[in-house]
Amino acid sequence: MSGAHWAVIALLALVSFLIRLAGLIAGERIRGSRQAWMLDELPGLIIISLVASSLIGQTLPTWISAGVALGIAVITNNVIATMAVGILAFASLAWLGGSMVQ
C-alpha cells in the first residue's frame, strides 16, 4: 500500500475516534441535565420508529396484526407474548383471507 492509503486509513481512524468521543461527551452532558429522561425512553423510541417506517406500504392484514401486537405489548409488557400474538394474528388473517396477504 502506498503512503496515501495509510494516510486515508489514519484519517478515518482518527475521525471514527473523534465521533465516538463526541458521543461519549454529549451523553455524559445529557445524563447530567434536565433532558436525562430522554435516554431512558430512547430504546423504545428507536424500535417504534423502525416498526412504523417498515409498515409504510404494507397490506391491511399487516397493519391489523401490528395493532394487535401493540395492544398486547401495552397490556402485558412482554416481548415474547407480543411477538407470538402478532405472528398468530397475521397467520390467522392470512388463513382467513388468503388473497388479502400478498
C-alpha positions as CSV (number, residue, x, y, z in Angstrom):
1,M,0.0,0.0,0.0
2,S,1.1,3.5,-0.7
3,G,1.5,6.4,1.7
4,A,-1.7,7.8,0.5
5,H,-3.6,4.7,1.5
6,W,-2.1,4.8,5.0
7,A,-2.9,8.4,5.3
8,V,-6.6,7.8,4.5
9,I,-6.7,4.9,7.0
10,A,-5.2,7.0,9.7
11,L,-7.6,9.9,8.9
12,L,-10.6,7.6,9.0
13,A,-9.4,6.0,12.3
14,L,-9.0,9.5,13.8
15,V,-12.4,10.7,12.7
16,S,-14.0,7.5,14.0
17,F,-12.4,8.0,17.4
18,L,-13.5,11.7,17.5
19,I,-17.1,10.8,16.7
20,R,-17.1,8.2,19.5
21,L,-15.5,10.7,21.9
22,A,-18.1,13.4,20.9
23,G,-20.9,10.9,21.6
24,L,-19.4,10.0,25.0
25,I,-19.1,13.6,26.0
26,A,-22.6,14.5,24.7
27,G,-24.1,11.5,26.5
28,E,-22.4,12.5,29.8
29,R,-23.7,16.0,29.5
30,I,-27.2,14.9,28.7
31,R,-27.1,12.4,31.6
32,G,-26.4,15.3,34.0
33,S,-29.1,17.6,32.6
34,R,-32.9,18.0,32.7
35,Q,-33.1,16.0,29.5
36,A,-31.8,12.8,31.1
37,W,-35.3,11.3,30.9
38,M,-34.9,11.0,27.1
39,L,-32.1,8.5,27.5
40,D,-34.5,6.1,29.4
41,E,-37.1,6.4,26.6
42,L,-34.6,6.1,23.7
43,P,-34.6,2.3,23.1
44,G,-38.4,2.2,22.8
45,L,-38.5,5.2,20.5
46,I,-35.9,3.6,18.2
47,I,-38.0,0.4,18.0
48,I,-41.2,2.4,17.3
49,S,-39.6,4.4,14.6
50,L,-38.2,1.3,12.9
51,V,-41.6,-0.5,13.1
52,A,-43.6,2.5,11.9
53,S,-41.3,3.1,8.9
54,S,-41.5,-0.6,7.9
55,L,-45.3,-0.5,7.9
56,I,-45.5,2.1,5.2
57,G,-46.8,0.4,2.0
58,Q,-47.9,-2.8,3.8
59,T,-51.2,-4.6,3.4
60,L,-54.2,-4.2,5.7
61,P,-53.6,-7.5,7.5
62,T,-50.1,-6.4,8.4
63,W,-51.5,-3.2,9.9
64,I,-54.1,-5.1,11.8
65,S,-51.5,-7.5,13.1
66,A,-49.3,-4.6,14.2
67,G,-52.2,-3.1,16.0
68,V,-53.0,-6.3,17.8
69,A,-49.3,-6.7,18.7
70,L,-49.2,-3.1,20.0
71,G,-52.3,-3.8,22.2
72,I,-50.6,-7.0,23.6
73,A,-47.4,-5.0,24.3
74,V,-49.3,-2.4,26.2
75,I,-51.3,-4.9,28.2
76,T,-48.6,-7.4,29.0
77,N,-45.3,-5.5,28.6
78,N,-43.9,-8.9,27.4
79,V,-41.8,-9.1,24.2
80,I,-42.3,-12.8,23.7
81,A,-46.1,-12.6,24.1
82,T,-46.2,-9.5,21.8
83,M,-44.3,-11.3,19.0
84,A,-46.3,-14.6,19.4
85,V,-49.7,-12.9,19.3
86,G,-48.6,-10.6,16.4
87,I,-47.5,-13.6,14.4
88,L,-50.6,-15.5,15.3
89,A,-52.8,-12.6,14.2
90,F,-51.0,-12.3,10.9
91,A,-51.2,-16.0,10.3
92,S,-54.9,-16.1,11.2
93,L,-55.6,-13.2,8.8
94,A,-53.7,-14.9,6.1
95,W,-55.6,-18.1,6.7
96,L,-59.0,-16.4,6.8
97,G,-58.5,-14.2,3.7
98,G,-55.6,-15.8,1.8
99,S,-55.8,-13.3,-1.1
100,M,-55.5,-10.3,1.2
101,V,-51.9,-11.2,2.1
102,Q,-49.5,-10.9,-0.8
